[in-house]
């Protein structure tokens, strides 16, 4: 009797569901979003648009850095979280690419900046996978903090157009949902807190300078419409200062020996906004009860 050798295949049906992470496709109209969409403040709007211009390339890098080491992860539940993380980041990259393309109808010049960002991305992908994943952990901490801040200030979000609310609240919720995946993957594979904290210091400097540079470029390209809005700009600087000061404790928590992203509890905040997106804005992904994952992105 001959025993046939069968190559085992990944059985995604038997993999546990990701806990608290759901892949959703966002349907919105980026062309309906006015340029100074955030509190009628050019400064704040350009800041968020600058962040959006980095997301398609950035989100793809985050996925790449986790996939680099995915085969070293033995825990089935974490593998499920990774699959959901990949799906969410793919949707974020797609949505922000649509948002960025909508701005090309006007006089924003995003292409040269994104080309430069692409060259930086190519270089970073050549460094050790451990450093790449540590970079992703640092950025995921930032995006979760920013997402939490956005959700905690509904009075500011009320100034946004409906499609802008859909984009930024959806993104904020999902960043909070998967905020621990890259960190847990890093801990499972490397667990080198010294390197993790060191990379965060470098990322902080780079992220701040990159955001300031790209936001300034957008503001100067739009200066004829931006400069006259003195009140909006002052309000924008106030919001940015207030945000940075209030986020300092949460940012510094990353350097603690026992830090974990889930120690910051967003449960009630996220539940509130999920309900609003489902009921008030009719965002389909939040109306569905069944938690299905897009294995296409696994």
Secondary structure, 3 states (H helix, E strand, C coil): CCCCCCCCCCCHHHCCCCCCCCCCCCCCCHHHCCCCCCCCCHHHHHHHHHHHHHHHHHHHHHHHHHHHHHHHCCCHHHHHHHHHHHHHHHHHHHHHHHHHHHHCCCCCCCHHHHHHHHHHHHHHCCCCHHHHHHHHHHHHHHHHHHHHHHHHCHHHHCCCCHHHHHHHHHHHHHHHHCCCHHHHHHHHHCCCHHHHHHHHHHHHHHHHHHHHHHHHHHHHHCHHHHCCCHHHHHHHHHHHHHHHHHHHHHHHHHHCCCCCHHHCCCHHHHHHHHHHHHHCCCCHHHHCCCCCCCHHHC
